[in-house]
């Protein structure tokens, strides 16, 4: 079996198409926030970023008592509820 040797020039040449693709700048086409987790989004023109993400995004969630026990709560998943 022969050995495969890769030169630095070959590595640069192989990376060139990737470098060309990376020159394009990303474009933000929409900003959506979800005030209630797993519920409908709200489109906004701008959003402030906090240490928790976009301001007002996923600040609330729907929960229910676990087996009627007031000390235990579980998150309600929209998909599980057929929403």
C-alpha positions in Angstrom: 0.0 0.0 0.0 1.2 3.4 -0.9 1.4 6.4 1.4 -0.6 9.5 0.8 1.2 12.8 1.3 -0.6 16.1 1.4 1.3 19.3 0.8 0.5 22.7 2.3 -0.4 24.0 -1.2 -2.9 21.2 -1.6 -4.5 22.0 1.8 -4.8 25.7 0.9 -6.2 24.9 -2.5 -8.8 22.6 -1.0 -9.8 25.3 1.5 -10.1 28.1 -1.1 -13.8 27.4 -2.1 -14.7 27.4 1.6 -13.0 30.8 2.1 -14.9 32.3 -0.9 -18.2 31.2 0.6 -17.4 32.7 4.0 -16.9 36.2 2.6 -20.6 36.8 2.2 -22.1 38.5 5.2 -25.2 37.2 7.0 -28.4 39.1 6.6 -31.1 39.2 9.2 -34.5 38.8 7.5 -36.7 38.6 10.5 -36.6 38.9 14.3 -39.1 36.9 16.2 -39.6 36.5 19.9 -41.7 33.9 21.7 -43.0 35.5 25.0 -44.5 32.1 26.0 -42.3 29.1 25.4 -43.7 26.9 22.5 -46.4 29.4 21.6 -46.7 31.6 18.6 -44.0 34.0 17.8 -44.2 37.8 17.6 -42.3 39.6 14.8 -40.4 42.7 16.0 -38.5 45.3 14.2 -35.7 45.3 16.7 -34.8 43.5 19.9 -32.5 44.3 22.9 -30.2 41.5 23.9 -29.9 40.7 27.6 -27.8 38.1 29.4 -30.8 35.7 28.9 -31.2 36.4 25.1 -33.7 38.7 23.4 -35.6 40.8 25.9 -39.1 39.3 26.3 -38.2 36.0 24.6 -39.4 32.9 26.4 -39.9 34.6 29.7 -43.0 32.5 30.5 -44.1 28.9 30.0 -47.3 26.9 30.5 -47.1 24.5 33.4 -49.5 22.2 35.2 -49.6 20.4 38.5 -48.1 16.9 38.5 -50.9 14.6 39.6 -52.6 17.5 41.4 -49.7 18.0 43.7 -49.2 21.7 44.4 -45.5 21.2 45.1 -44.7 19.7 41.7 -45.2 21.3 38.4 -44.4 20.1 34.9 -44.0 22.0 31.6 -46.8 21.5 29.1 -45.4 20.8 25.6 -47.6 22.1 22.8 -46.8 19.1 20.6 -48.0 16.7 23.3 -51.3 18.6 23.6 -52.0 18.4 19.9 -51.5 22.1 19.4 
